[in-house]
Amino acid sequence: MKELTFKFFRIAFSFLRKKILFFSQKSKKIISMVRKIKRITFFFLFCDS
């Protein structure tokens, strides 16, 4: 189950990255947001284990 969630998040983040590259003008703000989301997500994933 955890591997599935991890795969899902990896796909989601790669998708987000493509979108961010497309909107490069706003990318700096979005990248910092994505990093925060990533940190929170990994924190919860590792706390569950």
Backbone bond lengths (Angstrom), bond angles and torsions (degrees), N, CA, C in turn:
res aa  C-N    CA-C-N  psi(-1)  N-CA   C-N-CA  omega(-1)  CA-C   N-CA-C  phi
1 M - - - 1.467 - - 1.529 110.63 -
2 K 1.334 115.40 -43.45 1.462 119.53 -178.47 1.528 110.69 -65.58
3 E 1.339 116.95 -39.21 1.470 120.65 179.03 1.523 110.48 -62.30
4 L 1.326 116.16 -38.68 1.467 120.95 178.27 1.526 110.60 -61.04
5 T 1.325 115.95 -46.50 1.466 120.25 178.90 1.515 109.99 -60.50
6 F 1.329 115.57 -42.96 1.458 121.11 -178.78 1.527 110.41 -61.97
7 K 1.345 116.46 -44.81 1.473 120.81 178.26 1.522 110.40 -60.97
8 F 1.337 115.48 -43.77 1.461 120.13 -179.88 1.523 110.79 -58.90
9 F 1.349 116.10 -45.77 1.457 119.48 -178.67 1.518 111.35 -66.85
10 R 1.332 117.04 -36.20 1.470 119.68 178.07 1.518 110.43 -62.95
11 I 1.334 116.64 -43.51 1.469 120.78 178.36 1.530 110.01 -63.61
12 A 1.332 115.57 -44.40 1.465 120.52 -178.92 1.525 111.01 -61.45
13 F 1.343 116.26 -42.40 1.463 119.32 -177.72 1.524 111.41 -70.89
14 S 1.339 117.59 -36.77 1.471 118.99 177.47 1.532 109.73 -65.76
15 F 1.335 116.13 -37.61 1.464 121.09 176.67 1.530 110.02 -63.40
16 L 1.341 116.30 -45.59 1.463 121.03 178.65 1.518 110.88 -60.09
17 R 1.333 116.10 -40.55 1.461 120.33 -178.21 1.526 110.55 -62.18
18 K 1.329 116.50 -41.42 1.473 119.88 178.12 1.524 110.20 -62.53
19 K 1.322 116.61 -42.84 1.458 121.27 178.50 1.527 110.12 -62.27
20 I 1.341 115.88 -42.37 1.467 120.88 -179.30 1.525 110.32 -62.40
21 L 1.326 116.72 -44.04 1.464 119.86 179.19 1.525 110.29 -61.95
22 F 1.337 116.26 -35.39 1.457 120.83 -179.63 1.530 110.57 -66.47
23 F 1.330 116.28 -41.37 1.465 120.84 178.34 1.526 109.24 -100.53
24 S 1.328 115.88 62.05 1.468 120.51 -170.45 1.525 113.16 -64.18
25 Q 1.323 117.84 -25.22 1.466 119.82 -178.30 1.522 111.72 -66.04
26 K 1.343 115.81 -36.75 1.464 119.94 -178.92 1.525 111.30 -95.49
27 S 1.339 116.16 2.44 1.465 120.15 -166.44 1.523 114.12 -62.10
28 K 1.323 117.81 -34.69 1.468 119.07 -175.28 1.525 111.65 -61.36
29 K 1.321 116.55 -44.32 1.467 120.16 178.21 1.521 110.39 -65.30
30 I 1.340 116.10 -43.60 1.462 120.53 -177.21 1.526 110.53 -66.13
31 I 1.339 116.95 -40.88 1.462 120.42 -179.28 1.526 110.18 -60.87
32 S 1.316 117.69 -43.11 1.466 119.73 179.09 1.529 110.34 -63.84
33 M 1.336 116.59 -37.47 1.461 120.49 176.14 1.519 111.03 -63.35
34 V 1.342 116.27 -45.74 1.462 120.97 -179.49 1.522 110.23 -62.01
35 R 1.330 116.66 -39.65 1.465 120.06 178.87 1.517 111.15 -62.61
36 K 1.331 116.32 -41.45 1.467 120.02 177.56 1.523 110.11 -62.77
37 I 1.340 116.41 -45.64 1.464 121.24 179.80 1.524 109.86 -61.34
38 K 1.340 116.45 -43.28 1.460 121.11 178.97 1.518 110.40 -58.92
39 R 1.328 116.81 -47.53 1.461 121.56 -178.22 1.520 110.59 -59.23
40 I 1.340 116.02 -46.26 1.467 121.07 179.92 1.524 109.89 -63.22
41 T 1.349 116.67 -44.37 1.459 121.36 -178.52 1.516 111.21 -61.04
42 F 1.335 117.18 -50.02 1.460 120.36 -178.82 1.521 110.44 -64.60
43 F 1.330 117.68 -35.84 1.462 121.73 177.49 1.522 109.83 -58.35
44 F 1.344 116.57 -47.73 1.461 120.46 -179.65 1.524 111.27 -68.12
45 L 1.340 117.38 -39.47 1.463 120.39 179.36 1.517 111.07 -61.09
46 F 1.329 116.64 -43.18 1.462 119.62 -177.66 1.524 111.42 -77.17
47 C 1.336 117.61 -26.14 1.463 119.80 176.54 1.525 110.80 -71.23
48 D 1.336 116.93 -31.78 1.467 120.94 179.27 1.520 111.94 -65.50
49 S 1.330 116.91 -34.44 1.465 120.01 -175.27 1.522 112.07 -72.08
